[in-house]
Amino acid sequence: MSITHRSEFPELLEALASENLPHLATLGRRERRTAETRVRLFRSAMRLFAQRGFQNVTVEDITEAADVGKGTFFNYFESKEQVLSVMGEIQLGKVRDVLARAEAGKQPIRTVLRDMFHRIAEEPGRSPDMTRALISTFLASPPIRSTLAANLAEGRRMVARMLELGQKRGEVGPSLKPELLARQSQQAIMGTLLLWSLRGDERLENRLDESFQHFWRAASVNQESNR
């Protein structure tokens, strides 16, 4: 059974990413209900996964926590594993939005990439428990890991495109390989989230800023000129 199902409504991607779902104001009533139900099921599932472990949570547990019927669950997802597809939708939607901003050329690539670091960390960074639950759940199943790998690969392609734009605009070192830098950006974000989730006593925003500064020093044209 596939767990790579995408939302029926592409415009929901950014709406799903927000705590207060402000973007829902631009959607129709039916689409807004779809977004709200999907994200409610996702967040209810993640709370349960954090508390009990992925294998110990049933669809019935998720629907009870989300206060929806079991039939409603299967209107949106084929299995509890597929609930995790919402995370992929959230993250890829954010990266697409950041790429569009980079292509518009109204902000420095450095500013756009720094914002991406923080936006990618929003959903898993809601709590250390959430981050640990996501990591352990994604690693628990080969199909889930496969979906994660595919999402990361798509994200890397978009980040590499941003870095290529940075090279053309003289912000990113021209001899650097955008694909490798894109991978390093993912490692920086994921590594920061992991270490923060283990300690949980530091401000995630500060840790992300530190990680971005290290990444940008490696990527910027000014740093390359000093090598």
N, C-alpha and C positions, 0 to 999 in steps of 0.2 A: 504493500500500500504506500503510495507516494505521500511525502510530507512537504512537497515543494509547491503546493497550491498557493496561488496568489489571490489577493483581494479582487473581488469582482469589479471594484471601483478604484482605478489607479489614484484618483484624487484623495482617497482616504489615507494615503501613506503618511502625509505630514500630520493629518488630524490625529492619527493613532499615536503620534510621537509626543503629544502634549498632555500634561497632567490635566489641564482644564479644557482641553479640546477646543480652543478658540476658533480653529479653522472650520469647525462644524457649522458655523453661522452661514457659510457660503454654500452649504450642501442642501439638497432636498431632504424632506422629512424622512423618507425611507432610507436614504443613504446615511443620514445622521444616526438613525437607530442601528443600522448595520455596524457603523464604526464604534458606537458606544458599547454594543453588546460584545463585539470581538475583543475590544480592549479590556472590558470587564472580565471576560472569561480568561484572557491571558494573564492579567494581574492576579486574579484569584488563584489560578493554577500555579503561578510562580510563588505566591505566599505559601501555598501548601507544599510545593516541592522543597522550599527552604526549610519548612518545619519537619516534614516527614521523610523526605527523599523521594525521588521520582518514581521508583518502583512501588512505593506504598500509597500512591495516590490514584484514585479511580476517577472515571468520568463523572460518576455520581457525586463524588466529593467536590469536584470542581463546580458542577452546576449548583450544588447546594450552597457553596460558598459565594457564588456569583448571584444566587437567587434567581436562576432561570431554570426552565424545564430541560430534561435530558434531550427531548426532541429538538429544542432550540439549539442545543450544542451541536447536534449533527447537521443542522442547517448551515453551519459555518465551518465545521471541522470534521474530518473523517476519523480522527483518533486523538487521544491526548497528546501524542507526539506532534501532531500537526499544529497544536496551539502555538508551538514554538516558532512556526512560520511567521507569526505576527512580529516577532523580534527582527527577523530578516527584513520584513516590509518596513518596519520603523527605521532601521539603520540605513538600508539602501535608499529609502526616500530622503533621508537627511543628506546623504552624500550627493544624490542627484541635485538637490536644492543648492548645496554648496558649489557643485560644479557649474551650475547655471550662473551663479553669482560670479565665479571666476571667469567664465566665458564673457559675461557682460563687461568685464574690465573696469568696473567703477571702484574697486577696492584693490589694494595690494594683495598679492598671493599670500604673503605672510599673514595678513589679517584674516583672510578666508580660511586658511589652513588651521590657524589657532582656534577659530570658531568651530571648525569641524572637530577638533580634539574634544572640545567641551560638549558639543551636541551629541557626539557618538556615545559619550559616557553618561548622558542624562538618564536613560532608562535603566541600565544595570546599576548605575550609581545611586539609585534611590535609597539603597541601604546596603551595608556589607553582606547581610544575609541574602539579599537579592542577587548580588554579584556571585557569591559562592554557589547559590542554587543554579544560576545560569551556567556557570562553568561545569559543575558536576553533572548537570542534566545533559548538556550538549556532549559531554564526553561519555555518557552512559550507553549510547547506542550508535552502532555504525551508520544507520540511515541518518540520524541526527547530525553526526559528525560530517557526513557527506554533504548535507545541506549547508552546514556552517562553512565548509571549505568552498563550496560554490559561491556562497554569498561574499565570503572574503575575497575570492578571486575577482568577482565583479566589482567590488569596492576598490580593489587595488587598481583595476583598469581606470576607474574614474579618477582616483587620486593621482595616478601617473599622468593623466591628461592635464590635471591642474598644474603639476610640476613642469610639464612641457610648456605650458603657457607661461609659467614663471621664468623658464629659460629664455623664451622668446622676448620677454619683457625685461630681461636683465636682472632678475631677482634671484634666480637659482643658478648655481654653478653650471656652466654650459657643458662641461665634460662629464658630469655626473649622470648616472643612468636612472631615469625616472622610475622604472619598474622596481629597482632595488630600494630607492628612497621610499616608494609607496609601501613596500613591505616593512621597512623600518618604522614608518608612521604607525602601521597596525601593531607592530611589536611594542612600540612605545605606549600606545593607548591601552592595549590589553595587559601589558606588564604592570602599568600603573594601577589599573583596576584591580588586578590580582593582589598586589602588595597592599593596596589600601584596604581591600576586603579582609585580609588576614589581620591587620592591625585595627582598623576601624576607628582610630582615635585621632585622625588627622583630617584636615579639610581636603576633600578630593579636588576642589578647584585649585588649590595651591599646588598639589602634587602634579596635576595636569599641566599647569603653567610651567613648572620646572621641567617636566618631560618634553614639553613643546620647545622650550628654549634650547635644550640639548639637541633636539632634532633639527631645529632651524639653524643652529650653528654649523651643523654638518652639511646642511643643504644650501645655505645662502651663498651667493656669489662673492660676498665680502670675505667669508671664511675660506672659500676655495682659493682666493687670490693670495692668502697668507700661507698656503701649503708649500 
